[in-house]
Amino acid sequence: MAKHDVKKTTITFSLDKNLIDEIESEASSQGISVNARLNNILTQFFNFQKIVQEYGEQIVPKKSFQFYIDMIDEEDHVKHLEESIYEIIRVLIYQQNLPLTIKNIIDVFLKNGAITSGAFNSVQNLTDHNGNLIILVKHSYNLKWSRCCSKTLKNLFFNLFNFNVEYEVFSNSFILKFLERNII
């Protein structure tokens, strides 16, 4: 079900004025309505909490997470990420009754789950002049995290959809480029 096909329900509740002011400011800076921003906040929180409760996940401070990135062998980290990511993606996508597609992985897992969890700061998907899907991911960690995530996602898209992906890594970001054209 596409986002624009989702039925809406109107409810009324009270929020602190300071909170509303912050939400209005964020919505304005993002160029979206307050209603859309509140929907985003509630959806992210709800989905994140579901995973935390279902899997008993822990919230890890950024400094500790960086320590784990630095201390774990890169190939072991990729292997662990690959094992975890399939389960997380399925939970996030299936709990919303969505099909497992590249677009849904981008929208639900990368743009929602991975950002909400703190793994990434932003995710942008574009199409280049040849029709190739490009995904730009920014994060707050290091080159090793870029390498681990880009390898994991490359393998994910190949294993799930048989799509070939090239990647380029930088200290706080990475780019994935799908070699097949017009895939979403």
ROSE-4610 file (N, C-alpha, C; in Angstrom, 1 decimal, always signed):
// ROSE-4610
residu = [M/M/M/A/A/A/K/K/K/H/H/H/D/D/D/V/V/V/K/K/K/K/K/K/T/T/T/T/T/T/I/I/I/T/T/T/F/F/F/S/S/S/L/L/L/D/D/D/K/K/K/N/N/N/L/L/L/I/I/I/D/D/D/E/E/E/I/I/I/E/E/E/S/S/S/E/E/E/A/A/A/S/S/S/S/S/S/Q/Q/Q/G/G/G/I/I/I/S/S/S/V/V/V/N/N/N/A/A/A/R/R/R/L/L/L/N/N/N/N/N/N/I/I/I/L/L/L/T/T/T/Q/Q/Q/F/F/F/F/F/F/N/N/N/F/F/F/Q/Q/Q/K/K/K/I/I/I/V/V/V/Q/Q/Q/E/E/E/Y/Y/Y/G/G/G/E/E/E/Q/Q/Q/I/I/I/V/V/V/P/P/P/K/K/K/K/K/K/S/S/S/F/F/F/Q/Q/Q/F/F/F/Y/Y/Y/I/I/I/D/D/D/M/M/M/I/I/I/D/D/D/E/E/E/E/E/E/D/D/D/H/H/H/V/V/V/K/K/K/H/H/H/L/L/L/E/E/E/E/E/E/S/S/S/I/I/I/Y/Y/Y/E/E/E/I/I/I/I/I/I/R/R/R/V/V/V/L/L/L/I/I/I/Y/Y/Y/Q/Q/Q/Q/Q/Q/N/N/N/L/L/L/P/P/P/L/L/L/T/T/T/I/I/I/K/K/K/N/N/N/I/I/I/I/I/I/D/D/D/V/V/V/F/F/F/L/L/L/K/K/K/N/N/N/G/G/G/A/A/A/I/I/I/T/T/T/S/S/S/G/G/G/A/A/A/F/F/F/N/N/N/S/S/S/V/V/V/Q/Q/Q/N/N/N/L/L/L/T/T/T/D/D/D/H/H/H/N/N/N/G/G/G/N/N/N/L/L/L/I/I/I/I/I/I/L/L/L/V/V/V/K/K/K/H/H/H/S/S/S/Y/Y/Y/N/N/N/L/L/L/K/K/K/W/W/W/S/S/S/R/R/R/C/C/C/C/C/C/S/S/S/K/K/K/T/T/T/L/L/L/K/K/K/N/N/N/L/L/L/F/F/F/F/F/F/N/N/N/L/L/L/F/F/F/N/N/N/F/F/F/N/N/N/V/V/V/E/E/E/Y/Y/Y/E/E/E/V/V/V/F/F/F/S/S/S/N/N/N/S/S/S/F/F/F/I/I/I/L/L/L/K/K/K/F/F/F/L/L/L/E/E/E/R/R/R/N/N/N/I/I/I/I/I/I]
num = [1/1/1/2/2/2/3/3/3/4/4/4/5/5/5/6/6/6/7/7/7/8/8/8/9/9/9/10/10/10/11/11/11/12/12/12/13/13/13/14/14/14/15/15/15/16/16/16/17/17/17/18/18/18/19/19/19/20/20/20/21/21/21/22/22/22/23/23/23/24/24/24/25/25/25/26/26/26/27/27/27/28/28/28/29/29/29/30/30/30/31/31/31/32/32/32/33/33/33/34/34/34/35/35/35/36/36/36/37/37/37/38/38/38/39/39/39/40/40/40/41/41/41/42/42/42/43/43/43/44/44/44/45/45/45/46/46/46/47/47/47/48/48/48/49/49/49/50/50/50/51/51/51/52/52/52/53/53/53/54/54/54/55/55/55/56/56/56/57/57/57/58/58/58/59/59/59/60/60/60/61/61/61/62/62/62/63/63/63/64/64/64/65/65/65/66/66/66/67/67/67/68/68/68/69/69/69/70/70/70/71/71/71/72/72/72/73/73/73/74/74/74/75/75/75/76/76/76/77/77/77/78/78/78/79/79/79/80/80/80/81/81/81/82/82/82/83/83/83/84/84/84/85/85/85/86/86/86/87/87/87/88/88/88/89/89/89/90/90/90/91/91/91/92/92/92/93/93/93/94/94/94/95/95/95/96/96/96/97/97/97/98/98/98/99/99/99/100/100/100/101/101/101/102/102/102/103/103/103/104/104/104/105/105/105/106/106/106/107/107/107/108/108/108/109/109/109/110/110/110/111/111/111/112/112/112/113/113/113/114/114/114/115/115/115/116/116/116/117/117/117/118/118/118/119/119/119/120/120/120/121/121/121/122/122/122/123/123/123/124/124/124/125/125/125/126/126/126/127/127/127/128/128/128/129/129/129/130/130/130/131/131/131/132/132/132/133/133/133/134/134/134/135/135/135/136/136/136/137/137/137/138/138/138/139/139/139/140/140/140/141/141/141/142/142/142/143/143/143/144/144/144/145/145/145/146/146/146/147/147/147/148/148/148/149/149/149/150/150/150/151/151/151/152/152/152/153/153/153/154/154/154/155/155/155/156/156/156/157/157/157/158/158/158/159/159/159/160/160/160/161/161/161/162/162/162/163/163/163/164/164/164/165/165/165/166/166/166/167/167/167/168/168/168/169/169/169/170/170/170/171/171/171/172/172/172/173/173/173/174/174/174/175/175/175/176/176/176/177/177/177/178/178/178/179/179/179/180/180/180/181/181/181/182/182/182/183/183/183/184/184/184]
x = [+0.8/+0.0/+0.9/+0.7/+1.5/+1.1/+2.0/+1.7/+0.5/+0.3/-0.9/-2.2/-2.1/-3.3/-3.7/-2.9/-3.2/-4.4/-5.4/-6.5/-6.1/-6.6/-6.3/-7.5/-7.2/-8.2/-7.9/-8.9/-8.6/-8.9/-7.9/-8.1/-7.7/-8.1/-7.7/-7.1/-5.9/-5.3/-4.5/-4.1/-3.4/-1.9/-1.1/+0.4/+0.9/+2.0/+2.6/+3.0/+2.8/+3.0/+4.5/+5.4/+6.8/+7.1/+6.5/+6.7/+6.1/+4.9/+4.3/+5.1/+5.7/+6.6/+7.8/+8.4/+9.5/+9.1/+8.0/+7.5/+7.2/+6.5/+6.2/+7.5/+8.5/+9.8/+10.5/+10.5/+11.1/+10.3/+9.0/+8.2/+8.5/+8.5/+8.8/+10.2/+11.2/+12.5/+12.6/+11.8/+11.7/+10.8/+10.0/+9.1/+7.9/+7.5/+6.3/+5.3/+4.1/+3.1/+3.4/+2.8/+2.9/+2.3/+1.2/+0.5/+1.4/+2.1/+3.1/+4.2/+4.7/+5.8/+5.4/+4.2/+3.7/+3.5/+3.0/+2.9/+4.2/+5.2/+6.6/+7.1/+7.0/+7.5/+6.8/+5.5/+4.7/+5.0/+5.2/+5.5/+6.9/+7.8/+9.2/+9.3/+8.7/+8.7/+8.0/+6.8/+6.0/+6.8/+7.4/+8.1/+9.4/+10.1/+11.3/+11.0/+9.9/+9.6/+9.1/+8.5/+8.0/+9.2/+10.3/+11.5/+12.2/+12.3/+13.0/+12.2/+10.9/+10.2/+10.2/+10.0/+10.0/+11.3/+12.4/+13.7/+14.5/+14.0/+14.8/+16.0/+16.0/+17.1/+17.5/+18.7/+19.2/+19.5/+19.4/+19.8/+21.2/+22.1/+23.5/+24.0/+24.6/+25.2/+26.1/+26.2/+27.0/+28.5/+29.0/+30.4/+30.7/+29.7/+29.9/+29.7/+28.8/+28.6/+29.9/+30.5/+31.7/+32.8/+32.9/+33.8/+33.6/+32.4/+32.1/+32.5/+32.2/+32.6/+34.2/+34.9/+36.3/+36.9/+36.3/+36.9/+36.5/+35.4/+35.0/+35.7/+36.2/+36.8/+35.8/+36.3/+35.4/+34.6/+35.2/+34.5/+33.5/+33.8/+32.9/+31.7/+32.0/+30.9/+30.0/+30.5/+29.6/+28.8/+29.4/+28.6/+27.5/+27.8/+26.8/+25.7/+26.1/+25.1/+24.2/+24.8/+23.9/+22.9/+23.4/+22.4/+21.3/+21.6/+20.7/+19.7/+20.3/+19.5/+18.3/+18.5/+17.4/+16.2/+16.4/+15.4/+14.7/+15.5/+15.0/+14.1/+14.6/+13.9/+12.5/+12.5/+11.3/+10.3/+10.8/+9.9/+9.3/+10.2/+9.7/+8.7/+9.0/+8.2/+6.9/+7.0/+5.8/+4.9/+5.4/+4.5/+3.6/+4.0/+3.2/+2.4/+2.5/+1.8/+2.2/+3.5/+4.0/+4.8/+4.9/+5.7/+7.2/+8.0/+9.4/+10.0/+10.1/+10.6/+11.8/+12.5/+13.7/+13.1/+12.1/+11.5/+11.1/+10.5/+10.1/+11.3/+12.3/+13.6/+14.1/+14.2/+14.7/+13.8/+12.5/+11.6/+11.4/+11.2/+10.9/+12.1/+13.1/+14.3/+15.3/+15.8/+16.9/+16.4/+15.3/+14.9/+14.2/+13.7/+13.0/+13.8/+13.9/+14.5/+16.0/+16.8/+18.2/+18.5/+17.7/+17.9/+17.4/+16.2/+15.6/+16.6/+17.2/+18.1/+19.5/+19.8/+21.0/+22.1/+21.9/+22.9/+23.2/+22.2/+22.5/+21.9/+22.4/+21.8/+20.8/+21.1/+20.2/+20.4/+19.3/+19.4/+18.6/+19.3/+18.7/+18.7/+17.6/+17.7/+17.4/+18.2/+18.1/+18.2/+17.9/+18.1/+19.1/+20.1/+21.1/+20.5/+21.3/+20.8/+20.7/+21.3/+21.2/+20.0/+19.3/+18.2/+18.7/+19.9/+20.4/+20.0/+19.6/+19.2/+20.5/+20.6/+21.7/+21.2/+21.8/+21.4/+22.6/+22.4/+23.5/+23.1/+24.0/+23.8/+24.9/+24.4/+25.3/+25.2/+26.3/+26.3/+27.3/+27.4/+28.3/+29.5/+29.8/+30.8/+32.1/+32.6/+33.9/+33.9/+35.1/+35.2/+34.9/+35.3/+35.0/+33.5/+32.7/+31.3/+30.7/+31.3/+30.9/+31.1/+32.3/+32.7/+31.7/+31.5/+30.7/+29.3/+28.7/+27.3/+27.1/+28.1/+27.9/+28.1/+29.0/+29.2/+27.9/+27.4/+26.2/+25.0/+24.8/+23.7/+23.8/+25.1/+25.4/+24.9/+25.4/+25.0/+23.5/+22.9/+21.4/+20.7/+21.0/+20.2/+20.5/+21.7/+22.0/+21.3/+21.3/+20.7/+19.2/+18.6/+17.1/+16.6/+17.2/+16.7/+17.5/+18.7/+19.7/+20.1/+20.2/+20.7/+22.1/+22.9/+24.3/+24.4/+25.2/+25.4/+26.9/+27.3/+28.7/+28.6/+29.7/+29.6/+30.9/+30.8/+31.9/+31.8/+32.9/+32.8/+33.7/+33.2/+33.8/+33.8/+34.5/+34.6/+33.3/+32.3/+31.0/+29.8/+30.1/+29.0/+29.4/+28.4/+28.7/+27.6/+28.0/+27.0/+26.9/+25.7/+25.4/+24.8/+25.3/+24.8/+24.4/+23.1/+22.5/+22.9/+23.4/+23.9/+22.7/+21.6/+20.4/+19.7/+18.9/+18.3/+16.8/+16.2/+14.8/+14.2/+14.7/+14.3/+13.2/+13.0/+11.9/+11.1]
y = [-1.2/+0.0/+1.2/+2.1/+3.3/+4.3/+5.2/+6.1/+7.0/+7.3/+8.2/+7.4/+6.0/+5.2/+4.9/+5.3/+5.1/+6.0/+5.3/+6.1/+6.9/+8.0/+8.9/+9.0/+9.2/+9.4/+10.6/+11.5/+12.7/+12.4/+12.8/+12.7/+14.1/+14.3/+15.5/+15.2/+15.8/+15.7/+16.9/+17.1/+18.3/+18.0/+19.0/+18.9/+20.2/+20.1/+21.3/+22.3/+23.6/+24.6/+24.6/+24.4/+24.4/+23.3/+22.1/+21.0/+21.3/+21.9/+22.3/+23.3/+24.3/+25.3/+24.6/+23.6/+22.9/+22.2/+21.5/+20.7/+21.6/+22.8/+23.7/+24.2/+24.5/+25.0/+23.9/+22.7/+21.6/+21.4/+21.4/+21.2/+22.3/+23.5/+24.7/+24.5/+24.2/+24.0/+22.9/+21.9/+20.7/+20.9/+22.0/+22.3/+21.4/+20.9/+20.1/+20.6/+20.1/+20.6/+20.0/+20.7/+20.2/+18.8/+18.6/+17.3/+16.2/+16.5/+15.6/+15.3/+16.3/+16.1/+15.3/+15.5/+14.7/+13.3/+13.0/+11.7/+11.0/+11.7/+11.2/+10.8/+11.7/+11.5/+10.2/+10.2/+9.1/+7.7/+7.8/+6.5/+6.0/+7.0/+6.6/+6.0/+6.7/+6.2/+4.9/+4.7/+3.5/+2.3/+2.5/+1.4/+1.1/+2.1/+1.9/+1.1/+1.6/+0.9/-0.5/-0.8/-2.2/-3.1/-2.6/-3.5/-3.6/-2.5/-2.6/-3.6/-3.5/-4.4/-5.8/-6.0/-7.4/-8.1/-7.4/-8.1/-7.8/-7.0/-6.7/-5.9/-5.0/-4.3/-3.2/-2.8/-1.8/-0.5/+0.6/+1.9/+2.1/+2.3/+2.5/+3.9/+4.5/+5.9/+5.9/+7.0/+7.1/+6.8/+7.3/+7.0/+5.5/+4.8/+3.3/+2.6/+3.1/+2.5/+2.7/+3.8/+4.1/+3.1/+2.9/+2.0/+0.6/+0.1/-1.2/-1.3/-0.3/-0.2/-0.4/+0.4/+0.3/-1.0/-1.7/-2.9/-4.2/-4.2/-5.4/-5.5/-6.7/-6.9/-6.6/-6.0/-5.5/-6.6/-7.7/-8.8/-9.4/-9.5/-10.0/-9.0/-7.8/-6.8/-6.9/-7.0/-7.2/-8.4/-9.5/-10.8/-10.6/-10.0/-9.7/-8.8/-7.7/-6.8/-7.5/-8.4/-9.1/-10.0/-10.7/-11.6/-10.8/-9.6/-8.8/-8.0/-7.5/-6.6/-7.3/-8.5/-9.2/-9.3/-9.7/-9.8/-8.5/-7.4/-6.1/-5.6/-5.7/-5.3/-6.0/-7.3/-8.0/-7.5/-7.3/-6.8/-5.5/-4.5/-3.2/-3.1/-3.9/-3.9/-4.7/-5.9/-6.7/-6.2/-5.5/-5.0/-3.9/-3.3/-2.3/-2.9/-4.2/-4.9/-4.5/-4.3/-3.9/-5.0/-5.0/-6.0/-5.7/-6.7/-6.5/-6.0/-4.7/-4.1/-3.2/-2.9/-1.9/-0.6/-0.1/+1.2/+1.1/+0.0/-0.1/-0.3/-0.9/-1.0/+0.4/+1.2/+2.5/+3.4/+3.4/+4.2/+3.8/+2.5/+2.0/+1.7/+1.0/+0.6/+1.7/+2.2/+3.2/+4.6/+5.1/+6.5/+6.6/+5.4/+5.5/+4.8/+3.4/+2.6/+3.0/+3.1/+3.3/+4.7/+5.7/+7.0/+7.1/+6.5/+6.6/+5.9/+4.8/+4.1/+4.8/+5.8/+6.5/+6.0/+4.9/+4.3/+5.3/+6.0/+7.0/+8.4/+9.4/+10.8/+11.1/+10.7/+11.0/+10.0/+9.8/+8.9/+9.6/+9.6/+10.3/+9.3/+9.1/+8.3/+9.2/+9.0/+9.8/+8.8/+9.3/+8.6/+9.4/+8.8/+9.6/+9.7/+10.3/+10.6/+9.3/+8.2/+6.9/+6.1/+6.6/+5.8/+4.9/+5.0/+4.2/+4.8/+3.9/+4.4/+4.6/+5.8/+6.2/+6.4/+5.8/+6.0/+6.7/+7.9/+8.6/+8.5/+8.0/+7.8/+8.6/+9.4/+10.2/+9.7/+9.6/+9.1/+9.9/+9.6/+10.3/+9.5/+8.4/+7.5/+7.7/+6.6/+6.7/+5.9/+5.9/+5.2/+3.7/+3.1/+1.7/+1.4/+2.3/+2.2/+2.3/+3.2/+3.4/+2.1/+1.5/+0.2/-0.9/-1.1/-2.2/-2.0/-0.8/-0.6/-0.8/-0.2/-0.3/-1.8/-2.5/-3.9/-4.7/-4.5/-5.2/-4.9/-3.6/-3.2/-3.8/-3.7/-4.3/-5.8/-6.5/-7.9/-8.1/-7.3/-7.4/-7.3/-6.2/-6.0/-7.1/-7.7/-8.8/-10.0/-10.3/-11.6/-11.5/-10.4/-10.3/-10.1/-9.4/-9.0/-9.3/-9.8/-10.1/-8.9/-7.7/-6.5/-6.2/-5.8/-5.5/-4.0/-3.8/-2.5/-2.2/-1.0/-0.5/+0.4/+0.6/+1.6/+2.4/+3.5/+4.4/+4.9/+4.8/+5.1/+6.4/+7.1/+8.3/+8.3/+9.2/+9.1/+9.1/+9.9/+10.0/+9.8/+9.1/+8.8/+7.7/+7.2/+6.3/+6.4/+6.0/+6.1/+4.7/+4.2/+3.0/+3.3/+2.6/+2.8/+1.5/+1.4/+0.2/+0.2/-1.0/-1.0/-1.3/-1.9/-2.1/-0.7/-0.5/+0.8/+0.7/+1.9/+2.0/+0.9/+0.8/-0.3/+0.1/+1.4/+1.8/+3.0]
z = [+0.0/+0.0/+0.0/-1.0/-1.0/+0.1/+0.4/+1.5/+1.2/+0.0/-0.4/-0.4/-0.3/-0.2/+1.2/+2.2/+3.6/+4.0/+4.7/+5.2/+6.4/+6.5/+7.7/+8.6/+9.9/+10.9/+11.7/+11.9/+12.7/+14.2/+15.0/+16.4/+17.1/+18.3/+19.0/+20.3/+20.6/+21.9/+22.2/+23.4/+23.8/+23.9/+23.5/+23.6/+24.3/+24.9/+25.5/+24.4/+24.7/+23.8/+23.3/+24.2/+23.8/+22.8/+23.0/+22.0/+20.7/+20.7/+19.4/+18.7/+19.4/+18.8/+18.1/+18.8/+18.2/+17.0/+17.0/+15.9/+14.7/+15.0/+13.9/+13.3/+14.1/+13.6/+12.7/+13.2/+12.4/+11.1/+11.2/+10.0/+8.9/+9.4/+8.5/+7.9/+8.7/+8.1/+7.1/+7.3/+6.3/+5.2/+5.2/+4.1/+4.1/+5.3/+5.4/+6.4/+6.4/+7.3/+8.7/+9.7/+11.1/+11.2/+10.5/+10.5/+9.9/+8.8/+8.2/+9.2/+9.9/+10.8/+12.0/+12.5/+13.6/+13.2/+12.0/+11.5/+11.4/+10.9/+10.8/+12.2/+13.1/+14.5/+15.1/+15.0/+15.6/+14.9/+13.6/+12.9/+13.2/+13.3/+13.6/+15.0/+16.0/+17.3/+17.5/+16.9/+17.0/+16.4/+15.2/+14.6/+15.3/+15.8/+16.6/+17.9/+18.6/+19.8/+19.6/+18.5/+18.2/+18.1/+17.4/+17.3/+18.6/+19.4/+20.7/+21.6/+21.6/+22.5/+22.0/+20.7/+20.1/+20.2/+20.0/+20.0/+21.2/+22.2/+23.4/+23.0/+22.0/+21.6/+22.7/+22.6/+23.5/+22.7/+23.4/+22.8/+23.3/+22.3/+22.6/+22.3/+23.2/+23.0/+21.8/+21.1/+19.9/+20.2/+21.3/+21.7/+21.8/+22.4/+22.6/+21.3/+20.4/+19.1/+18.3/+18.3/+17.6/+18.1/+19.4/+20.0/+19.4/+19.3/+18.8/+17.3/+16.6/+15.1/+15.1/+15.9/+15.8/+16.3/+17.2/+17.8/+17.1/+16.4/+15.7/+14.4/+14.0/+12.7/+11.6/+10.6/+9.5/+8.9/+8.6/+7.9/+8.9/+10.2/+11.2/+11.3/+11.2/+11.3/+10.2/+9.0/+7.8/+7.9/+8.3/+8.5/+9.5/+10.7/+11.7/+11.2/+10.5/+9.9/+8.9/+8.1/+7.1/+7.8/+8.9/+9.6/+10.2/+10.8/+11.5/+10.5/+9.5/+8.6/+8.0/+7.6/+6.9/+7.9/+9.1/+10.1/+10.4/+10.5/+10.8/+9.7/+8.5/+7.3/+7.2/+7.4/+7.3/+8.3/+9.6/+10.6/+10.3/+9.9/+9.6/+8.4/+7.4/+6.2/+6.4/+6.9/+7.0/+8.1/+9.1/+10.2/+9.6/+8.5/+7.8/+6.6/+6.5/+5.5/+4.1/+3.9/+2.6/+1.9/+0.6/-0.1/+0.1/+0.0/+0.1/-1.3/-1.4/-2.7/-2.3/-3.3/-3.1/-2.6/-3.2/-2.7/-1.3/-0.9/+0.5/+1.5/+1.0/+1.8/+2.0/+0.9/+1.0/+2.0/+1.7/+2.5/+3.9/+4.2/+5.5/+6.3/+5.7/+6.5/+6.5/+5.4/+5.3/+5.8/+5.2/+5.6/+6.9/+7.4/+8.7/+9.7/+9.6/+10.7/+11.0/+9.9/+10.1/+10.6/+10.2/+10.7/+12.1/+12.4/+13.8/+14.8/+14.3/+15.2/+15.5/+14.6/+14.8/+13.9/+13.1/+12.2/+11.1/+10.6/+9.5/+9.9/+9.4/+9.6/+8.5/+7.2/+6.1/+5.0/+4.3/+3.1/+2.0/+0.9/-0.3/-1.5/-2.2/-3.4/-4.6/-5.6/-6.9/-8.0/-9.2/-10.4/-11.3/-11.8/-12.6/-14.0/-14.9/-16.3/-17.1/-16.6/-17.4/-16.8/-15.8/-15.2/-14.1/-13.6/-12.5/-11.2/-10.3/-8.9/-8.1/-7.5/-6.6/-5.2/-4.2/-2.8/-2.1/-1.6/-0.8/+0.6/+1.4/+2.9/+3.6/+4.6/+5.4/+6.9/+7.6/+9.0/+9.8/+11.1/+12.0/+12.5/+11.8/+12.3/+11.5/+10.8/+10.1/+8.9/+8.2/+7.0/+7.1/+8.2/+8.4/+8.4/+9.1/+9.1/+7.6/+6.9/+5.5/+4.7/+4.9/+4.2/+4.6/+5.9/+6.4/+5.9/+6.0/+5.6/+4.0/+3.3/+1.8/+1.3/+1.9/+1.6/+1.9/+3.1/+3.6/+2.7/+2.3/+1.5/+0.1/-0.4/-1.8/-1.8/-0.8/-0.7/-0.5/+0.3/+0.5/-0.8/-1.6/-2.8/-3.8/-3.8/-4.7/-4.3/-3.0/-2.5/-2.6/-2.3/-2.4/-3.8/-4.6/-5.9/-7.1/-6.8/-7.9/-8.7/-8.0/-8.5/-8.2/-9.1/-8.9/-8.5/-7.5/-6.9/-6.8/-7.2/-7.0/-5.8/-5.1/-4.0/-4.0/-3.4/-3.2/-1.7/-1.0/+0.5/+0.8/+1.8/+2.3/+3.8/+4.4/+5.9/+6.6/+6.2/+6.8/+5.9/+4.8/+3.9/+2.9/+2.1/+1.1/+0.0/-1.2/-2.3/-2.9/-3.1/-3.7/-5.1/-6.1/-7.5/-8.1/-8.4/-9.0/-10.5/-10.9/-12.3/-13.3/-12.8/-13.5/-13.6/-14.6/-14.8/-14.6/-14.2/-14.0/-13.1/-11.9/-11.1/-10.0/-9.8/-9.0/-9.6]
